[in-house]
Amino acid sequence: LLAMTAHIVFHDIDSLYCATHSKKIVNIIRKKIKFKNLLITDDISMRALKYSIKLNTTMAFDAGCNIVMHCNGRMSEMKIVARNSPFLSSFIKKKTSQLINKVS
C-alpha cells in the first residue's frame, strides 16, 4: 500500500532530477509498474537534496508524490513543509485509512 522514492538519480531516465523530484520516474512507477497506492518521499530533511525545504517539498508534490516525509523534528522546517503541502485528497485519505487498517 506504500512505496518510497529515493534521493538518487537514474541518469538513463532523468539526468536532472532525483527520483523524489522526477516526473519521469513517478510516471514509470504509476504507469509502467502500475503502482496505484501512496507514494511517499524519503526524508527531505536528511540533506541529501540540494534545494531548500520549501522547494524540495513543492518539487516532490509536483513530481507526483502523495506524501512528503520530514523527520528531523525541527518545527520551523515542519511548518514550511505544512505550508507548502496540498490539502489531503480523497485518494490520500482512502489509502492512508487502508494502510492503517492493514497495519493495525
N, CA, C and O atoms as CSV, one atom per row, in Angstrom:
chain,resi,resn,atom,element,x,y,z
A,1,LEU,N,N,0.794,-1.211,0.000
A,1,LEU,CA,C,0.000,0.000,0.000
A,1,LEU,C,C,0.836,1.274,0.000
A,1,LEU,O,O,0.294,2.377,-0.071
A,2,LEU,N,N,2.151,1.121,0.079
A,2,LEU,CA,C,3.012,2.295,0.211
A,2,LEU,C,C,4.347,2.024,-0.470
A,2,LEU,O,O,4.916,0.941,-0.335
A,3,ALA,N,N,4.835,3.010,-1.196
A,3,ALA,CA,C,6.178,2.939,-1.787
A,3,ALA,C,C,6.888,4.252,-1.497
A,3,ALA,O,O,6.254,5.297,-1.349
A,4,MET,N,N,8.202,4.186,-1.418
A,4,MET,CA,C,9.002,5.368,-1.095
A,4,MET,C,C,9.977,5.670,-2.227
A,4,MET,O,O,10.631,4.777,-2.765
A,5,THR,N,N,10.056,6.949,-2.570
A,5,THR,CA,C,11.060,7.372,-3.543
A,5,THR,C,C,12.410,7.477,-2.839
A,5,THR,O,O,12.484,7.560,-1.613
A,6,ALA,N,N,13.452,7.473,-3.623
A,6,ALA,CA,C,14.806,7.632,-3.087
A,6,ALA,C,C,15.386,8.932,-3.641
A,6,ALA,O,O,14.956,9.434,-4.680
A,7,HIS,N,N,16.355,9.451,-2.934
A,7,HIS,CA,C,17.018,10.674,-3.389
A,7,HIS,C,C,18.216,10.297,-4.258
A,7,HIS,O,O,19.335,10.762,-4.038
A,8,ILE,N,N,17.958,9.446,-5.247
A,8,ILE,CA,C,19.017,9.026,-6.169
A,8,ILE,C,C,18.629,9.412,-7.589
A,8,ILE,O,O,17.450,9.554,-7.914
A,9,VAL,N,N,19.638,9.577,-8.419
A,9,VAL,CA,C,19.416,9.948,-9.807
A,9,VAL,C,C,19.609,8.719,-10.688
A,9,VAL,O,O,20.636,8.044,-10.619
A,10,PHE,N,N,18.611,8.443,-11.509
A,10,PHE,CA,C,18.713,7.407,-12.527
A,10,PHE,C,C,19.037,8.120,-13.835
A,10,PHE,O,O,18.136,8.526,-14.569
A,11,HIS,N,N,20.315,8.268,-14.118
A,11,HIS,CA,C,20.767,9.099,-15.234
A,11,HIS,C,C,20.155,8.705,-16.572
A,11,HIS,O,O,19.903,9.573,-17.409
A,12,ASP,N,N,19.910,7.419,-16.790
A,12,ASP,CA,C,19.342,6.983,-18.068
A,12,ASP,C,C,17.878,7.389,-18.225
A,12,ASP,O,O,17.360,7.425,-19.342
A,13,ILE,N,N,17.216,7.692,-17.122
A,13,ILE,CA,C,15.795,8.071,-17.172
A,13,ILE,C,C,15.621,9.575,-17.017
A,13,ILE,O,O,14.901,10.202,-17.794
A,14,ASP,N,N,16.278,10.155,-16.018
A,14,ASP,CA,C,16.177,11.595,-15.753
A,14,ASP,C,C,17.496,12.060,-15.165
A,14,ASP,O,O,17.765,11.848,-13.983
A,15,SER,N,N,18.308,12.688,-15.980
A,15,SER,CA,C,19.636,13.115,-15.527
A,15,SER,C,C,19.600,14.412,-14.724
A,15,SER,O,O,20.606,14.796,-14.127
A,16,LEU,N,N,18.452,15.092,-14.704
A,16,LEU,CA,C,18.351,16.361,-13.980
A,16,LEU,C,C,17.859,16.216,-12.545
A,16,LEU,O,O,18.326,16.923,-11.652
A,17,TYR,N,N,16.915,15.298,-12.322
A,17,TYR,CA,C,16.263,15.220,-11.015
A,17,TYR,C,C,16.373,13.834,-10.397
A,17,TYR,O,O,16.365,12.815,-11.087
A,18,CYS,N,N,16.476,13.833,-9.079
A,18,CYS,CA,C,16.448,12.564,-8.354
A,18,CYS,C,C,15.026,12.012,-8.402
A,18,CYS,O,O,14.094,12.728,-8.770
A,19,ALA,N,N,14.857,10.756,-8.035
A,19,ALA,CA,C,13.543,10.110,-8.110
A,19,ALA,C,C,12.476,10.880,-7.350
A,19,ALA,O,O,11.332,10.944,-7.800
A,20,THR,N,N,12.817,11.458,-6.226
A,20,THR,CA,C,11.863,12.215,-5.416
A,20,THR,C,C,11.294,13.419,-6.166
A,20,THR,O,O,10.155,13.813,-5.916
A,21,HIS,N,N,12.054,13.999,-7.065
A,21,HIS,CA,C,11.634,15.198,-7.801
A,21,HIS,C,C,11.326,14.925,-9.269
A,21,HIS,O,O,10.996,15.854,-10.007
A,22,SER,N,N,11.425,13.689,-9.701
A,22,SER,CA,C,11.333,13.372,-11.123
A,22,SER,C,C,9.936,12.946,-11.566
A,22,SER,O,O,9.431,11.908,-11.139
A,23,LYS,N,N,9.318,13.750,-12.421
A,23,LYS,CA,C,8.035,13.374,-13.009
A,23,LYS,C,C,8.201,12.136,-13.875
A,23,LYS,O,O,7.286,11.317,-13.968
A,24,LYS,N,N,9.355,11.992,-14.507
A,24,LYS,CA,C,9.601,10.824,-15.356
A,24,LYS,C,C,9.617,9.539,-14.529
A,24,LYS,O,O,9.018,8.538,-14.924
A,25,ILE,N,N,10.293,9.563,-13.397
A,25,ILE,CA,C,10.362,8.379,-12.527
A,25,ILE,C,C,8.975,8.066,-11.964
A,25,ILE,O,O,8.548,6.911,-11.969
A,26,VAL,N,N,8.280,9.081,-11.484
A,26,VAL,CA,C,6.939,8.858,-10.929
A,26,VAL,C,C,6.003,8.322,-12.009
A,26,VAL,O,O,5.159,7.469,-11.734
A,27,ASN,N,N,6.150,8.815,-13.219
A,27,ASN,CA,C,5.339,8.312,-14.328
A,27,ASN,C,C,5.598,6.815,-14.566
A,27,ASN,O,O,4.665,6.052,-14.814
A,28,ILE,N,N,6.845,6.412,-14.490
A,28,ILE,CA,C,7.176,4.985,-14.638
A,28,ILE,C,C,6.532,4.178,-13.509
A,28,ILE,O,O,5.954,3.117,-13.744
A,29,ILE,N,N,6.637,4.688,-12.297
A,29,ILE,CA,C,6.051,3.991,-11.140
A,29,ILE,C,C,4.539,3.858,-11.318
A,29,ILE,O,O,3.979,2.786,-11.087
A,30,ARG,N,N,3.889,4.921,-11.719
A,30,ARG,CA,C,2.431,4.931,-11.845
A,30,ARG,C,C,1.924,4.191,-13.080
A,30,ARG,O,O,0.978,3.408,-12.992
A,31,LYS,N,N,2.552,4.437,-14.233
A,31,LYS,CA,C,2.001,3.908,-15.489
A,31,LYS,C,C,2.622,2.585,-15.928
A,31,LYS,O,O,1.901,1.666,-16.318
A,32,LYS,N,N,3.938,2.478,-15.872
A,32,LYS,CA,C,4.578,1.249,-16.338
A,32,LYS,C,C,4.484,0.137,-15.293
A,32,LYS,O,O,4.140,-1.000,-15.615
A,33,ILE,N,N,4.790,0.473,-14.053
A,33,ILE,CA,C,4.708,-0.512,-12.971
A,33,ILE,C,C,3.256,-0.663,-12.505
A,33,ILE,O,O,2.889,-1.678,-11.915
A,34,LYS,N,N,2.437,0.357,-12.777
A,34,LYS,CA,C,1.018,0.378,-12.400
A,34,LYS,C,C,0.803,0.399,-10.892
A,34,LYS,O,O,-0.105,-0.251,-10.373
A,35,PHE,N,N,1.645,1.151,-10.198
A,35,PHE,CA,C,1.502,1.302,-8.751
A,35,PHE,C,C,0.357,2.265,-8.478
A,35,PHE,O,O,0.388,3.406,-8.938
A,36,LYS,N,N,-0.639,1.827,-7.746
A,36,LYS,CA,C,-1.872,2.597,-7.533
A,36,LYS,C,C,-2.052,3.070,-6.097
A,36,LYS,O,O,-3.141,3.512,-5.730
A,37,ASN,N,N,-1.022,2.988,-5.288
A,37,ASN,CA,C,-1.144,3.339,-3.881
A,37,ASN,C,C,-0.341,4.592,-3.547
A,37,ASN,O,O,0.061,5.337,-4.441
A,38,LEU,N,N,-0.111,4.819,-2.263
A,38,LEU,CA,C,0.586,6.017,-1.807
A,38,LEU,C,C,2.067,5.994,-2.162
A,38,LEU,O,O,2.759,4.993,-1.976
A,39,LEU,N,N,2.522,7.108,-2.669
A,39,LEU,CA,C,3.936,7.289,-2.967
A,39,LEU,C,C,4.467,8.358,-2.019
A,39,LEU,O,O,4.052,9.516,-2.075
A,40,ILE,N,N,5.381,7.956,-1.157
A,40,ILE,CA,C,5.925,8.836,-0.125
A,40,ILE,C,C,7.390,9.114,-0.435
A,40,ILE,O,O,8.090,8.261,-0.981
A,41,THR,N,N,7.846,10.304,-0.088
A,41,THR,CA,C,9.258,10.623,-0.290
A,41,THR,C,C,10.099,10.030,0.836
A,41,THR,O,O,9.587,9.717,1.911
A,42,ASP,N,N,11.359,9.884,0.581
A,42,ASP,CA,C,12.302,9.644,1.658
A,42,ASP,C,C,12.382,10.960,2.438
A,42,ASP,O,O,11.851,11.978,1.994
A,43,ASP,N,N,13.028,10.940,3.570
A,43,ASP,CA,C,13.125,12.111,4.448
A,43,ASP,C,C,13.777,13.286,3.720
A,43,ASP,O,O,14.934,13.214,3.308
A,44,ILE,N,N,13.010,14.371,3.570
A,44,ILE,CA,C,13.579,15.542,2.870
A,44,ILE,C,C,14.460,16.394,3.774
A,44,ILE,O,O,15.087,17.343,3.302
A,45,SER,N,N,14.520,16.076,5.050
A,45,SER,CA,C,15.370,16.867,5.958
A,45,SER,C,C,16.748,16.252,6.139
A,45,SER,O,O,17.546,16.773,6.918
A,46,MET,N,N,17.050,15.168,5.452
A,46,MET,CA,C,18.331,14.484,5.669
A,46,MET,C,C,19.487,15.087,4.878
A,46,MET,O,O,20.589,14.539,4.875
A,47,ARG,N,N,19.249,16.185,4.224
A,47,ARG,CA,C,20.268,16.945,3.492
A,47,ARG,C,C,20.857,16.208,2.289
A,47,ARG,O,O,21.969,16.503,1.851
A,48,ALA,N,N,20.096,15.248,1.764
A,48,ALA,CA,C,20.526,14.556,0.552
A,48,ALA,C,C,20.062,15.302,-0.696
A,48,ALA,O,O,20.515,15.010,-1.802
A,49,LEU,N,N,19.168,16.257,-0.518
A,49,LEU,CA,C,18.644,17.045,-1.630
A,49,LEU,C,C,19.281,18.426,-1.626
A,49,LEU,O,O,19.605,18.963,-0.567
A,50,LYS,N,N,19.458,18.996,-2.807
A,50,LYS,CA,C,20.230,20.235,-2.889
A,50,LYS,C,C,19.419,21.515,-2.756
A,50,LYS,O,O,19.989,22.605,-2.712
A,51,TYR,N,N,18.091,21.397,-2.690
A,51,TYR,CA,C,17.268,22.603,-2.633
A,51,TYR,C,C,16.810,22.888,-1.200
A,51,TYR,O,O,17.096,22.129,-0.275
A,52,SER,N,N,16.102,23.990,-1.047
A,52,SER,CA,C,15.553,24.367,0.259
A,52,SER,C,C,14.430,23.405,0.646
A,52,SER,O,O,13.916,22.672,-0.200
A,53,ILE,N,N,14.056,23.409,1.910
A,53,ILE,CA,C,12.945,22.570,2.377
A,53,ILE,C,C,11.674,22.907,1.584
A,53,ILE,O,O,10.939,22.011,1.169
A,54,LYS,N,N,11.430,24.179,1.384
A,54,LYS,CA,C,10.247,24.603,0.632
A,54,LYS,C,C,10.264,24.058,-0.787
A,54,LYS,O,O,9.283,23.467,-1.239
A,55,LEU,N,N,11.361,24.250,-1.485
A,55,LEU,CA,C,11.452,23.799,-2.875
A,55,LEU,C,C,11.452,22.270,-2.960
A,55,LEU,O,O,10.838,21.704,-3.865
A,56,ASN,N,N,12.126,21.605,-2.040
A,56,ASN,CA,C,12.100,20.142,-2.032
A,56,ASN,C,C,10.682,19.620,-1.837
A,56,ASN,O,O,10.293,18.619,-2.439
A,57,THR,N,N,9.916,20.300,-0.999
A,57,THR,CA,C,8.522,19.905,-0.766
A,57,THR,C,C,7.689,20.096,-2.026
A,57,THR,O,O,7.011,19.172,-2.474
A,58,THR,N,N,7.742,21.292,-2.592
A,58,THR,CA,C,6.896,21.571,-3.758
A,58,THR,C,C,7.307,20.731,-4.967
A,58,THR,O,O,6.451,20.292,-5.735
A,59,MET,N,N,8.593,20.509,-5.137
A,59,MET,CA,C,9.054,19.693,-6.265
A,59,MET,C,C,8.589,18.241,-6.128
A,59,MET,O,O,8.232,17.608,-7.122
A,60,ALA,N,N,8.591,17.720,-4.919
A,60,ALA,CA,C,8.139,16.339,-4.697
A,60,ALA,C,C,6.653,16.204,-5.020
A,60,ALA,O,O,6.243,15.257,-5.690
A,61,PHE,N,N,5.851,17.151,-4.543
A,61,PHE,CA,C,4.418,17.102,-4.857
A,61,PHE,C,C,4.186,17.315,-6.349
A,61,PHE,O,O,3.347,16.638,-6.943
A,62,ASP,N,N,4.910,18.238,-6.959
A,62,ASP,CA,C,4.761,18.483,-8.394
A,62,ASP,C,C,5.141,17.256,-9.221
A,62,ASP,O,O,4.569,17.023,-10.286
A,63,ALA,N,N,6.095,16.482,-8.740
A,63,ALA,CA,C,6.507,15.277,-9.450
A,63,ALA,C,C,5.449,14.178,-9.358
A,63,ALA,O,O,5.402,13.281,-10.200
A,64,GLY,N,N,4.595,14.254,-8.323
A,64,GLY,CA,C,3.536,13.259,-8.185
A,64,GLY,C,C,3.564,12.457,-6.905
A,64,GLY,O,O,2.781,11.521,-6.745
A,65,CYS,N,N,4.458,12.807,-5.985
A,65,CYS,CA,C,4.456,12.128,-4.689
A,65,CYS,C,C,3.209,12.546,-3.921
A,65,CYS,O,O,2.747,13.680,-4.048
A,66,ASN,N,N,2.669,11.636,-3.130
A,66,ASN,CA,C,1.457,11.923,-2.356
A,66,ASN,C,C,1.752,12.492,-0.977
A,66,ASN,O,O,0.989,13.307,-0.459
A,67,ILE,N,N,2.856,12.063,-0.384
A,67,ILE,CA,C,3.213,12.478,0.970
A,67,ILE,C,C,4.695,12.831,0.993
A,67,ILE,O,O,5.525,12.103,0.449
A,68,VAL,N,N,5.017,13.951,1.626
A,68,VAL,CA,C,6.410,14.347,1.819
A,68,VAL,C,C,6.770,14.064,3.273
A,68,VAL,O,O,6.122,14.557,4.195
A,69,MET,N,N,7.804,13.268,3.459
A,69,MET,CA,C,8.231,12.910,4.808
A,69,MET,C,C,9.349,13.842,5.283
A,69,MET,O,O,10.338,14.056,4.582
A,70,HIS,N,N,9.171,14.386,6.478
A,70,HIS,CA,C,10.164,15.259,7.116
A,70,HIS,C,C,10.378,14.728,8.521
A,70,HIS,O,O,9.422,14.627,9.289
A,71,CYS,N,N,11.612,14.388,8.875
A,71,CYS,CA,C,11.837,13.606,10.103
A,71,CYS,C,C,12.738,14.217,11.163
A,71,CYS,O,O,12.866,13.624,12.234
A,72,ASN,N,N,13.366,15.351,10.941
A,72,ASN,CA,C,14.357,15.810,11.919
A,72,ASN,C,C,13.754,16.500,13.140
A,72,ASN,O,O,14.477,16.779,14.096
A,73,GLY,N,N,12.457,16.780,13.136
A,73,GLY,CA,C,11.802,17.364,14.299
A,73,GLY,C,C,11.947,18.864,14.450
A,73,GLY,O,O,11.498,19.421,15.451
A,74,ARG,N,N,12.560,19.534,13.487
A,74,ARG,CA,C,12.694,20.996,13.564
A,74,ARG,C,C,11.372,21.650,13.180
A,74,ARG,O,O,10.952,21.603,12.024
A,75,MET,N,N,10.727,22.258,14.167
A,75,MET,CA,C,9.399,22.840,13.965
A,75,MET,C,C,9.389,23.874,12.844
A,75,MET,O,O,8.435,23.930,12.069
A,76,SER,N,N,10.427,24.685,12.746
A,76,SER,CA,C,10.455,25.712,11.697
A,76,SER,C,C,10.407,25.076,10.306
A,76,SER,O,O,9.758,25.606,9.404
A,77,GLU,N,N,11.085,23.954,10.131
A,77,GLU,CA,C,11.061,23.250,8.847
A,77,GLU,C,C,9.731,22.531,8.642
A,77,GLU,O,O,9.208,22.504,7.528
A,78,MET,N,N,9.184,21.950,9.704
A,78,MET,CA,C,7.901,21.257,9.588
A,78,MET,C,C,6.802,22.223,9.167
A,78,MET,O,O,5.901,21.851,8.415
A,79,LYS,N,N,6.872,23.457,9.647
A,79,LYS,CA,C,5.887,24.467,9.250
A,79,LYS,C,C,6.004,24.797,7.764
A,79,LYS,O,O,4.997,25.011,7.089
A,80,ILE,N,N,7.226,24.836,7.263
A,80,ILE,CA,C,7.446,25.099,5.832
A,80,ILE,C,C,6.845,23.967,5.000
A,80,ILE,O,O,6.178,24.212,3.995
A,81,VAL,N,N,7.087,22.736,5.424
A,81,VAL,CA,C,6.518,21.587,4.711
A,81,VAL,C,C,4.996,21.679,4.734
A,81,VAL,O,O,4.347,21.506,3.702
A,82,ALA,N,N,4.429,21.948,5.896
A,82,ALA,CA,C,2.970,22.019,6.018
A,82,ALA,C,C,2.385,23.124,5.145
A,82,ALA,O,O,1.377,22.916,4.471
A,83,ARG,N,N,3.013,24.297,5.156
A,83,ARG,CA,C,2.505,25.426,4.362
A,83,ARG,C,C,2.584,25.163,2.857
A,83,ARG,O,O,1.833,25.756,2.083
A,84,ASN,N,N,3.474,24.292,2.450
A,84,ASN,CA,C,3.684,24.030,1.024
A,84,ASN,C,C,3.165,22.666,0.584
A,84,ASN,O,O,3.524,22.167,-0.483
A,85,SER,N,N,2.324,22.076,1.412
A,85,SER,CA,C,1.693,20.801,1.090
A,85,SER,C,C,0.240,21.047,0.707
A,85,SER,O,O,-0.426,21.908,1.281
A,86,PRO,N,N,-0.247,20.280,-0.270
A,86,PRO,CA,C,-1.665,20.434,-0.643
A,86,PRO,C,C,-2.571,19.843,0.433
A,86,PRO,O,O,-2.127,19.062,1.275
A,87,PHE,N,N,-3.841,20.225,0.394
A,87,PHE,CA,C,-4.810,19.608,1.286
A,87,PHE,C,C,-4.924,18.126,0.940
A,87,PHE,O,O,-4.678,17.729,-0.199
A,88,LEU,N,N,-5.290,17.326,1.906
A,88,LEU,CA,C,-5.419,15.888,1.677
A,88,LEU,C,C,-6.547,15.603,0.692
A,88,LEU,O,O,-7.677,16.059,0.867
A,89,SER,N,N,-6.222,14.853,-0.328
A,89,SER,CA,C,-7.227,14.468,-1.318
A,89,SER,C,C,-7.989,13.243,-0.809
A,89,SER,O,O,-7.573,12.594,0.150
A,90,SER,N,N,-9.093,12.941,-1.456
A,90,SER,CA,C,-9.855,11.750,-1.078
A,90,SER,C,C,-9.025,10.488,-1.319
A,90,SER,O,O,-9.164,9.513,-0.581
A,91,PHE,N,N,-8.162,10.493,-2.345
A,91,PHE,CA,C,-7.283,9.363,-2.617
A,91,PHE,C,C,-6.346,9.118,-1.431
A,91,PHE,O,O,-6.204,7.982,-0.979
A,92,ILE,N,N,-5.717,10.164,-0.933
A,92,ILE,CA,C,-4.780,10.025,0.188
A,92,ILE,C,C,-5.513,9.585,1.449
A,92,ILE,O,O,-5.019,8.730,2.183
A,93,LYS,N,N,-6.674,10.155,1.705
A,93,LYS,CA,C,-7.463,9.750,2.871
A,93,LYS,C,C,-7.832,8.271,2.789
A,93,LYS,O,O,-7.715,7.540,3.773
A,94,LYS,N,N,-8.273,7.841,1.624
A,94,LYS,CA,C,-8.672,6.440,1.435
A,94,LYS,C,C,-7.476,5.509,1.617
A,94,LYS,O,O,-7.571,4.506,2.325
A,95,LYS,N,N,-6.365,5.833,0.990
A,95,LYS,CA,C,-5.194,4.952,1.033
A,95,LYS,C,C,-4.546,4.923,2.417
A,95,LYS,O,O,-4.080,3.869,2.850
A,96,THR,N,N,-4.508,6.054,3.114
A,96,THR,CA,C,-3.938,6.033,4.470
A,96,THR,C,C,-4.847,5.250,5.413
A,96,THR,O,O,-4.362,4.558,6.308
A,97,SER,N,N,-6.139,5.354,5.221
A,97,SER,CA,C,-7.078,4.575,6.032
A,97,SER,C,C,-6.867,3.080,5.791
A,97,SER,O,O,-6.866,2.294,6.738
A,98,GLN,N,N,-6.689,2.688,4.531
A,98,GLN,CA,C,-6.425,1.282,4.205
A,98,GLN,C,C,-5.110,0.819,4.837
A,98,GLN,O,O,-5.017,-0.287,5.368
A,99,LEU,N,N,-4.111,1.675,4.770
A,99,LEU,CA,C,-2.809,1.337,5.352
A,99,LEU,C,C,-2.906,1.148,6.857
A,99,LEU,O,O,-2.362,0.186,7.402
A,100,ILE,N,N,-3.591,2.055,7.527
A,100,ILE,CA,C,-3.750,1.950,8.989
A,100,ILE,C,C,-4.493,0.674,9.346
A,100,ILE,O,O,-4.111,-0.023,10.286
A,101,ASN,N,N,-5.537,0.366,8.618
A,101,ASN,CA,C,-6.299,-0.863,8.867
A,101,ASN,C,C,-5.445,-2.114,8.657
A,101,ASN,O,O,-5.555,-3.082,9.410
A,102,LYS,N,N,-4.615,-2.088,7.654
A,102,LYS,CA,C,-3.744,-3.226,7.360
A,102,LYS,C,C,-2.688,-3.419,8.445
A,102,LYS,O,O,-2.390,-4.550,8.831
A,103,VAL,N,N,-2.119,-2.313,8.937
A,103,VAL,CA,C,-1.056,-2.361,9.932
A,103,VAL,C,C,-1.596,-2.708,11.315
A,103,VAL,O,O,-0.920,-3.381,12.094
A,104,SER,N,N,-2.805,-2.256,11.625
A,104,SER,CA,C,-3.328,-2.479,12.975
A,104,SER,C,C,-4.085,-3.765,13.133
A,104,SER,O,O,-4.573,-4.064,14.223
